[in-house]
């Protein structure tokens, strides 16, 4: 609260409570409690901003000569209505030997794979009585194994994670998908990897929506 507003409310509180002495600055917060409007852990604020908690998993088994390769992607790269804020990833290595996983965040892929299954809504306020199984109401999902993947792409925008044998571990890794996708790869061939994500899907604000031209074309 700015100094001008503090002074105005201090005058009001002095009159209401007949205060004559100085009071601690925390009195304002005691009289008028506030809550963080950007706190993603507040469910009532999530719904008011059309934010949906979602999670999903994918486990692929490549051909003997391929690496594991799949994506987490929107239904379309040309429509920027929705944003997915990834807040955590779990990697799973079921092999006895340690494995390395590579993750890329890219703005396009040709051809774009089909979504094998969508992320699941983790908020009962968006489910109906007829939703006996997880409904496909998310706008993001995982692809299946991308056949013919024989090596990870070249580039500097890669994150590598080393996974011990027969281990799963969670990391609070953050990424915002907006007309973009995450690509997951095993570094070695004939290695099965598993990935789970927890994310917040929300409507894109006008200043966030980008055109196909990239960062220079950011705008409504």
N, C-alpha and C positions, 0 to 999 in steps of 0.2 A: 504494500500500500504506500503510495507516495506521501511525501511530507505534507502537501496541501490537504490531501484527503484525511491524513491522520489528524491534522489540526482541526479539521471540520468535525470529525467524529469525536475527538476529545472534548470539544466544546459541547456537543450534544450529550455525551455521557456525563460530563460534569453537571449539566442541568438536570438530567434524569435522576442521577444518584446523589445530587447535592454534594459533590466532591469539592473540597477546598484545597486539599494538599496535592502534591504531585503523586502520580501513580505510576506503577511499572508499565513499560511498553507492552508487556504480555497481556495486559487487561483487555485490550481490544480483541485478541484472539480468544480470551476467555468468554467475553460477552458475545462475540460474533464468530462462532467456529467456522473454519473453512476446510475444504478438502481439495486435494490436487486434481484438477480437471484433466490432466494428462496421464494419470496413473492407470496403466493398462490392466491392473489387477482389480479394478473396481467394476464388477459386473453391470451395475446399473448405468454406469457411464459408457461402458462398451455398447450396450444396446442403444442408448440415446445417440451415439455416433455411428450406429450401424456397423459396429465391429463384432466379428464373429471369431470365437476361439475354434481352431481346427487342428487336427493332427492326422497323420497318416504314415504308412510304412511301405517299403518295397524291398523285396529280396529277389535277385535275379541270378540265373545260372547260365553263363555263356557257353558257346560252343568251345570245343577243345582248343581251337586256334584263335579264339577271340578273347578280348578283355571284357569284363563287365562294363556295361554302358547303359545309362538310362537318365531320364530328366525329371525334374520337378518344374511344371510349366503351367501357364494359364491356358484357357480354352482357345484364346486367340492372341496373336502378337500385334494385331492391327487395331484392336479395340482396347483402349486404356481406361476402362471404367473402374476396374477393381485393382487393388494393391494387396500384396501378401507380404506381411512383415514376419519373416522367420525369426524366431527368438531362441531356438534350440534345436540341436541335431544329435541323434544317437546313432553311432556307427556300430555294426555288429560283424564280427569275424568268427565264423564257425569252424574255420580250419585250425588244425593244430599249430601250424606255423604262423608267425607274425606276417601281416600284410599291410600294404600301403594303399591308401585311397586318395584320389585326386578330385577336387571340386572346382568347377569353373562357373562363373557368373557371366553370362553373355546376353547380348541384346537381340540375337536372332539365330535361327538355325534353319537350314534348307536341306531336305524337306523337314517340316516340323512333325515330330512323331505324334501319333494318336495317343490320347490319354487312356491308359490301361485301367486305372481306377482313381476316383476323386478323393480328396481329403475328406475326412469325416467331421461333421459339425459336433462340437463338444458343448453345446448350449441348448438345453431343452426348450427354450423360448422360441427357437426356430424350427422345432419339430412338431409334427402333427400326430394325432392318435393312430393314424394308419401307417406310420413309419416304424414297422416291425423290425426292419433292418436299416443299416446305415443308409441314409438318403444321399443322392447325388445333387446336393444343393450348393456345394462349393463351386467356385470358378477356377480352381487350381487342382492339379492332380499329378500322379506319377505316370510316366510312360512305361511300357514293357522293355525288355532287353532289346537294344538296338543291334540288329544282326550285322555282321561284317565289320565290327569295330576291332581294329587290330593294334591300335596305339592311341595314346592320349594326344590331343591336339597341341601344336606349338603355341606358345604365348606366355606372357608374364602374369596373367590374371588367374593363376592357379593357386589353390591352397591344398597342401598335402598333409595327410594325417596318418600316423603310424599306429596300427592296431595290433596289440599282442594277440597270440593265438587263443581261440575260444573265449573271446572277451567282447563285452559291450561296454561302451562308455558314452556318457552324455557331456556335451559341451554347450555353454550358452553362446552359441555362434549366431550372429545377427546378419540378416541380409534383407533388402527390400526388393521384391519382384514387381516391376511395373513394365508391362510389355517386354519382359525379359524372363530368363529361365536359368535354373541351375542344372549343370551337367555333372553327373557322378561317374567316376571311372575307377576300376581297379588298375593298378600300374602293371601288374603281371597278367599274363593270359591264363585262361582256365581257372579263374578264381571267382568264387561267389561272394558277393558283398550284400549287406543289408543296411538300410538307412531308414530312420524314423525322424519325423520333424514335428514340432509343435509351432504353430504360427497364428497370427491374427490377420484375418482378411477384412478389408474395409473398403469403402468407397474412396476413390481418389478425389482429393480437393482440386479445384481448377488450376491453381498454380503448379500442382505436381504433375499434371498430365503433359507428356512430351509427345511431339510429333515424330515421324520416322527419321527426321534429320539428325537426331541425337541431342546431346546436351545443349547445342547452340540453338535448338528449336524448342526449348522448354517454354511452356506457356499454355494458355487455354486454347 
